[in-house]
């Protein structure tokens, strides 16, 4: 016989995944502030530092928790290693483009790229995973598509930073969706795959006299914090993407570029023109439409689960 906790469990699991995804995108939304603080470090070196410190931070956590057996299990599976190696390369490219965009004060293009990304996620979800959109989701995506078209027109040039970010993170989300491995475990393996390349690059920088480790203790600590800055939102994202449809993840993605957009205007002093303002407003309209549809469908699911539980209880659990 099913209990009330059994009835609530699927909905609770989806809610937890939803909270993880929102937290991840919120942290990514304010990430340009961190890279503004470490802008003195060259982009390539900062990516390498992120990889090294991610291994140290996550690896230490696994060691202290005595969970290294989980990592060893992944390392024995060639198929999983192959997928995680691909996702590692993709996310490293994403990191590099993001840092280059912040350094060049092109945060609006970063914002635009992550506005595009949900459409990439939805396309991957519908084409490759057979996910279907509800009417509310279709309306939200349609409004977002109009907003993105207006945003592209407002930029007035080929947005290579935007496209690179959108497609790299969309593919990364798809790869992590199709790999059955824990969030933290997957991140540690991804970083470990990239570690030899990162160490070789930093070693070459040290040999050539161009290695930047910070001029004071504060900067050194900020660089070391790149491991935490990298690990926390990626783990939250991986937990979210494994518990939600890619279409849902795609729409939630709008939170990060919305925050990026605000930072670009109010912190980085980038130009705000009417077309960008209109596109920003439309993006939030699409979020409202999607959230309403999501809550409606979740309520219907919970009601159906309770009805099924009541029916089973009424028959004594006999088929």
C-alpha positions in Angstrom: 0.0 0.0 0.0 1.4 3.4 -0.9 1.7 6.1 1.7 1.3 9.8 1.4 5.1 10.2 1.3 5.2 7.8 -1.6 2.6 9.9 -3.5 4.5 13.1 -2.9 8.0 11.7 -3.7 8.0 12.2 -7.5 6.7 15.8 -7.2 9.2 16.5 -4.4 12.1 15.1 -6.5 11.1 17.4 -9.4 10.8 20.4 -7.0 14.4 19.7 -5.7 15.7 19.5 -9.2 13.9 22.7 -10.1 15.5 24.5 -7.0 18.9 23.2 -8.0 18.6 24.4 -11.5 17.4 27.9 -10.4 20.3 28.2 -7.9 22.8 27.2 -10.6 21.5 29.7 -13.1 21.4 32.4 -10.4 25.0 31.9 -9.6 26.0 31.9 -13.2 24.0 35.1 -13.6 26.4 37.0 -11.3 29.5 35.1 -12.4 30.8 38.1 -14.4 31.4 39.9 -11.1 33.9 37.3 -10.1 35.8 37.4 -13.4 35.9 41.2 -13.2 37.8 40.8 -9.9 40.4 38.5 -11.6 40.6 40.2 -14.9 44.3 40.7 -14.6 44.8 36.9 -15.1 44.9 35.9 -18.9 41.9 34.0 -20.0 43.7 30.8 -20.9 45.4 30.7 -17.6 42.2 31.3 -15.7 40.5 28.4 -17.5 43.5 26.2 -16.6 43.4 27.4 -13.0 39.6 26.6 -12.8 40.4 23.1 -13.9 43.2 22.5 -11.4 41.3 24.0 -8.5 38.1 22.1 -9.4 40.0 18.9 -9.1 41.5 19.9 -5.8 38.2 21.2 -4.3 35.9 18.4 -5.5 38.6 15.7 -5.1 39.3 16.7 -1.5 35.5 16.6 -0.7 35.3 13.1 -2.1 38.4 11.9 -0.2 37.2 13.3 3.1 33.8 11.7 2.5 35.4 8.4 1.6 33.5 8.3 -1.7 36.4 7.8 -4.1 35.0 4.4 -5.0 32.3 6.3 -7.0 35.0 7.9 -9.2 36.8 4.6 -9.7 33.5 3.0 -10.9 33.2 5.7 -13.5 36.8 5.3 -14.6 36.2 1.6 -15.3 33.3 2.4 -17.7 34.8 3.3 -21.1 31.4 4.5 -22.5 30.9 6.9 -19.6 34.5 8.2 -19.8 34.0 8.8 -23.5 30.9 10.9 -22.9 32.5 12.8 -20.0 35.6 13.5 -22.0 33.4 15.1 -24.7 31.5 17.1 -22.1 34.7 18.2 -20.5 36.1 19.6 -23.7 32.8 21.4 -24.5 32.5 23.0 -21.0 36.2 24.1 -21.2 35.4 25.9 -24.5 32.4 27.5 -22.8 34.5 28.7 -19.9 37.1 30.3 -22.3 34.6 32.1 -24.4 32.7 33.4 -21.3 35.9 34.8 -19.8 37.0 36.4 -23.0 33.6 38.1 -23.3 33.8 39.5 -19.7 37.4 40.7 -20.3 36.3 42.5 -23.5 33.3 44.1 -21.7 30.9 42.3 -24.0 28.6 41.0 -21.3 25.5 41.9 -23.4 26.7 39.4 -26.0 27.1 36.8 -23.2 23.6 37.6 -22.1 22.3 37.2 -25.7 24.2 33.9 -26.0 22.4 32.4 -23.0 19.1 33.8 -24.3 19.7 31.6 -27.4 20.7 28.6 -25.4 17.2 27.6 -24.3 16.2 27.2 -27.9 19.2 25.0 -28.5 18.2 22.9 -25.4 14.6 22.6 -26.6 15.8 21.6 -30.1 18.1 18.9 -28.6 15.3 17.7 -26.3 12.7 17.4 -29.0 14.8 16.0 -31.8 17.2 13.7 -29.9 15.2 12.7 -26.8 11.6 12.8 -28.1 10.5 15.4 -25.5 7.2 17.1 -26.3 6.2 20.7 -25.5 2.9 21.6 -24.0 0.9 24.5 -25.5 2.1 26.8 -22.7 5.7 25.9 -23.4 5.2 26.4 -27.1 3.9 29.9 -26.4 6.8 30.7 -24.1 9.3 29.5 -26.6 7.6 31.5 -29.4 7.7 34.7 -27.3 11.4 34.0 -26.5 12.2 33.4 -30.2 10.8 36.9 -31.0 12.8 38.4 -28.2 16.0 36.7 -29.5 15.4 38.0 -33.0 15.0 41.5 -31.7 18.2 41.1 -29.6 20.2 39.9 -32.7 19.0 42.9 -34.7 20.0 45.2 -31.9 23.6 43.9 -31.8 24.1 44.8 -35.4 27.1 42.4 -35.9 27.8 38.7 -36.1 27.5 37.6 -32.4 30.2 34.9 -32.4 30.5 35.0 -28.6 26.8 34.5 -28.3 26.6 31.6 -30.7 29.7 29.8 -29.2 28.2 30.1 -25.7 24.7 28.9 -26.8 25.8 25.9 -28.7 28.6 24.8 -26.3 26.4 24.9 -23.3 23.4 23.3 -25.1 25.5 20.4 -26.2 27.0 20.1 -22.7 23.6 19.9 -21.1 22.6 17.2 -23.6 25.7 15.1 -22.9 25.2 15.4 -19.1 21.5 14.5 -19.6 22.5 11.2 -21.3 25.2 10.1 -18.8 24.0 8.3 -15.7 26.6 9.5 -13.2 26.3 11.7 -10.1 26.7 15.4 -10.4 29.8 15.8 -8.3 31.3 12.6 -9.6 30.8 13.7 -13.2 32.4 17.1 -12.5 35.5 15.6 -10.9 36.0 13.2 -13.8 35.5 16.0 -16.3 38.1 18.1 -14.5 40.5 15.2 -14.1 40.3 14.5 -17.9 41.4 18.1 -18.6 43.9 18.2 -15.7 47.0 17.0 -17.7 46.4 19.7 -20.4 45.8 22.4 -17.8 49.0 21.5 -15.8 51.0 21.4 -19.1 49.8 24.8 -20.1 50.4 26.4 -16.7 53.9 24.7 -16.7 54.6 26.2 -20.1 53.5 29.7 -18.8 55.8 29.3 -15.8 58.7 28.3 -18.0 58.1 31.3 -20.3 57.7 33.7 -17.4 54.1 34.6 -18.1 52.4 32.7 -15.3 50.1 34.9 -13.2 49.5 33.8 -9.7 48.4 37.1 -8.2 50.4 40.0 -6.7 49.0 39.6 -3.2 47.3 37.2 -0.9 43.8 38.4 -1.9 44.3 37.8 -5.6 45.8 34.4 -4.9 42.8 33.5 -2.8 40.4 34.7 -5.5 42.2 32.6 -8.1 42.0 29.6 -5.8 38.3 30.3 -5.3 37.8 29.5 -9.0 37.4 25.8 -8.0 34.5 26.6 -5.8 33.0 29.1 -8.3 33.2 26.4 -10.9 32.1 23.4 -8.9 29.1 24.6 -7.0 26.9 25.8 -9.9 27.9 22.9 -12.2 27.0 20.4 -9.5 23.7 22.2 -9.0 23.1 22.3 -12.8 23.9 18.6 -13.2 21.4 17.7 -10.4 18.8 19.9 -12.1 19.3 18.6 -15.6 19.1 15.0 -14.6 15.7 15.5 -12.8 14.0 17.8 -15.4 13.2 17.6 -19.1 15.6 19.5 -21.3 12.7 21.8 -22.4 12.3 22.9 -18.7 16.0 23.4 -18.2 16.0 25.4 -21.4 13.4 27.9 -20.2 15.0 28.2 -16.7 18.2 29.2 -18.5 16.7 32.7 -19.0 17.4 33.5 -15.4 21.2 33.7 -15.9 21.2 35.9 -19.0 18.6 38.2 -17.4 21.1 38.8 -14.5 24.0 39.1 -17.0 21.9 41.7 -18.8 21.4 43.8 -15.7 25.1 43.5 -14.8 26.0 44.7 -18.3 23.9 47.8 -18.0 24.4 48.8 -14.4 27.9 47.5 -13.6 29.8 47.2 -16.9 28.1 50.4 -18.3 27.3 48.8 -21.7 24.9 50.6 -24.0 21.2 50.0 -23.5 19.1 50.7 -26.6 15.3 50.2 -27.2 15.6 46.9 -29.0 17.5 45.3 -26.2 15.1 46.7 -23.6 12.1 45.3 -25.6 13.8 41.9 -26.0 14.5 41.8 -22.2 10.9 42.5 -21.4 9.7 39.8 -23.8 12.0 37.2 -22.2 10.4 37.8 -18.8 7.0 37.5 -20.4 8.0 34.1 -21.7 9.2 33.1 -18.2 5.9 34.1 -16.7 4.0 32.0 -19.3 6.3 29.0 -18.8 6.2 29.1 -15.0 2.4 29.3 -15.0 2.2 26.3 -17.3 4.8 24.4 -15.3 2.9 24.9 -12.0 -0.4 23.9 -13.6 1.0 20.7 -15.0 2.7 19.9 -11.7 -0.5 20.4 -9.8 -2.3 18.1 -12.2 0.4 15.4 -11.8 0.1 15.5 -8.0 -3.7 15.3 -8.2 -3.4 12.3 -10.5 -0.9 10.6 -8.1 -3.3 11.1 -5.2 -6.2 9.8 -7.2 -4.2 6.6 -8.1 -3.1 6.2 -4.5 -6.7 6.5 -3.3 -7.9 3.9 -6.0 -5.2 1.5 -4.9 -6.1 2.0 -1.2 -9.8 1.4 -2.0 -9.1 -1.9 -3.7 -6.7 -3.1 -0.9 -3.8 -3.0 -3.3 -5.1 -6.0 -5.3 -4.8 -5.9 -9.1 
